[in-house]
Amino acid sequence: MGRGVQRLGVAMMGLVLAAAAMAQGGADHPACAAPARLAIPTADTPDAAARARLAGCESAGFYYADGSKPDYVQARLCAYLERDAGDEVMFGGSAVLMMIY
């Protein structure tokens, strides 16, 4: 049996196991739900002045800073704004917060 077929078999087994775990309600486990109930520290979120200054910002721009020094504080504040606006940005909002924290 070729390596490609073996790899395909392993990938298929992984998909089957993942589907089985989801069918058993793994996402509803209390340990997984607990972090959603944690309050975000007020000191970590943007105040009114930051909200006004960062209106329409892109957190990934602050985080990656193409060629300049990244500003992780502004990236965090902006990411909270993106998250509050619906978290529609693929590489912003919650994704940037995950990388920062």
C-alpha positions, 0 to 999 in steps of 0.5 A: 500500500502506498504512502498516499493511501495510508495518509488518506486513511489516517485523514479519513479516520481523523474526520470520522473521530471528529464527527463522532466527538461532535455528535456526542456533544463535545462542544457542550461540555461544561469545561468548554462552556466555562470560559464563555462566562468569564468577564473581560477585564475592564482595563483590557477593553477600549474606553470611549476615547479609544473607541472614537480614535480607533473607529474603523480600525483593523487590528491585524494592521496593528498586530503585523505592522507591515515593516514597522514596529507592531503595536499590540496594545492598539491591536488588542483595543481594536480587536475588541471593537471588531469583536463587538461589531460582530467579529466578521473579520477573519484575521482580526477580532477574536483571532487577534485576541487569541494571538495576543493572549 
